Amino acid sequence: MTENSDTPDGTAPGTTESGTVPTGASATAPGPQPEPIRFFGTTWVAHDGNYALRRAGASLGSLAAAVASCFVLRFAYQGLEIADVGSFVGLLVVVMFAVCSAVAFRKTWEGFSSRPADPGREDMLRGLKTIGFVGSLLAYFFRTFTEAPGEKLRRAEYEAAQVRFAKRRSARTGNPAARRTAKAKKARRK
């Protein structure tokens, strides 16, 4: 699943407003279905299914991955020192990773609270975010202290889809065929 998915009909990504269930999903109540979050599934909706344990695990896992990544980057920098490429190249590599990590942190953090306005631009930044993967891991780590990453955004979309579904359901009460026949009978009497 991608963070950049848009739907042409204006519904929130990951929600289905019809009573039908998407292929591969279990049969549940009719209405919009919550969009799963990586590592959390749909446990974010009611904070059930070991939600707190999953948040703690995601937090520790992302921190451990960030620390391990820093060690790998340190080994790469030591390789540059052994190759004796010069201090200028070493400085450029450090600055490049620092800038890319800062941009990746910011873009990842923004992605938790809003959908990107321009998915094409996000695709162009994918390489930069890949280079700055440490920033993305740190953003994930810090976000798990308050919520499952992206929970606030998906909750707002899910609740809006539920309201739209409830409005549509309340507007369709009764049998439309019976209303047409009653109108037709009234028209024939006049």
N, C-alpha and C positions, 0 to 999 in steps of 0.2 A: 504494500500500500504506500502511496506517495503522499506527501504533504501538499503537493501542488495540484491535486485533482479538483477539477471544477465540473459542475453539472450544468447542462444547458438550460434546464427548466427553473433554475434559481433555488432549488432545494439544497440543503446543506450536504456536503459530501459525506458519504457513509450512512446517510439516513434514507429510508424508503418510506414515503408517506402513504403508499397504498397498503391494502391489507395483505398483499402478497409478500411472501418471504423470499429473500434473495437465494439464488441457487447455492446449496451447500450449507445453509443456515438451518438451525433447528426451528421447528414450528413454535412460535410464541404468540402472544397477543397481537391482534392487528394494530397497525399504526407504525410510526417511525421506529427504527431500530438504532440503538447507539452504535457509534463508530468505535471499533476496538483500538486501543492504544498499545503499541509495542511493549511487551513484557507485562502488561496489565490486563489485556483483553478488554472486557466490559465490566471488570470489577470496580472501576472508577465511578460507575453510576450510583451504586448503593454502598460503596466502600466495604464490600463483603469479599469473601474468597481470599482471605489473607492479604488484603490490600496493604495494610501497614507493613507487613513482612516483605511484600513485593517492593514497596517504596524503599525500605531499608536495603534490600538486596540490590536494587537498581542504583541506589546511591553509592554503596560500597563498590559495586562492580564498575561503575563509571570512574570513580576515583582511582581504583586499582589499575584500570586500563590507561588512565591519564598518566599515572606515575610510571607504569611500564613503558609507555610511549616516550616519556621524557628520558628514560634510561636508553632507549633505542636511539633517540636523537643525540644523546651524549656520545654514544659509541660512534655514530656517524660523524660527529664533529671531531672526535679523536682520530678517525680515519683521515679526515682532511688535514689535521695537524701532522699525522705521520707522512702523508703525501707531500707535505711541505708546499702547499699551494699558495701560501702567503697570508698575511693578516687581513688584507683587503677582501679576499674571497671568503675567509672565515667570518668576517664582520657582515658581509652581504648575506650569507646563509643564516646567521643568527637574526638579523633584521627581517629577512624574508619570513622566517618561521614565526617571529613575534608579530609582525603585521598580519600575516595570514591567520594566525590564531586569534588575534583580536577581532578581525572581521568575521571569522567563523563563529566566535562566541556571540557577537552581536546579532548576526543573522539567525543563528540557532535560537537565541533567546527571543527574538522578535517572532520567530515561527511558532513559538509556544502560545502566543497571545493573539495572533491574527494570521489569516491566510495571505499569501503574497499577492500583491496587486498585479504584478507582472510576472507570470510564471516563466516567460522566456528569459527575463533577466536573472531569475533564480537559477535557471539551467546554465547560464553563462558563468555564474559564480560557483558552480559545483566544483570545478577544479581548485579554485582558491580555498573553498571550504574543506576540500580533501587534504590539501597541504596543511591547513590549520586545524587538523583533526583534534589536536589537544584542546583547543578552544571550545570545540563542539562538545567534547567529553566533559569539560569543566562546566559548561552551561547546563548540561544534563544533570551533573552532580548537584549543582546549586539549586536547580529547579525542583529536584525531588524532596527538598526540605519542606516545601510548601504544598506541593501537589504532585500528582503524576504528570510528567511533562506533556503539556497540551490539554490537560483536563479542563481547565477553565474555558478554553475556546470550544472544545467539543461539547461541554455541558451547555453553553449558551446556544450553540447550533441545535443540539438535541431538544432543549426546552422550547426553542422557537418552532421547531418542526412539530413538536407535540401540540403546541397552541394552534398552529395552522391545521393540523389534522383534526383537532377537536372542533374547530370552526366549520370545517368541511363536513364533518359527521353531523353536527347539529343542524346545518342547513339542509341536509338530505333526509330528514325524518319523514316518515310516512311512505306510502306507496305511490310513486309518481303516476302509475297507470290508473289508479283509483281517482286521482285528482283530475286527470284528463277526462275520464268518463263522467265525472260529476259536472265538469264545465260543459261538456258536450250535451248532457241531459238538460242543463239549465238553458243552454242556447236553443235547444229544440223546443222547449216550452214557450219561449217568447215568440 
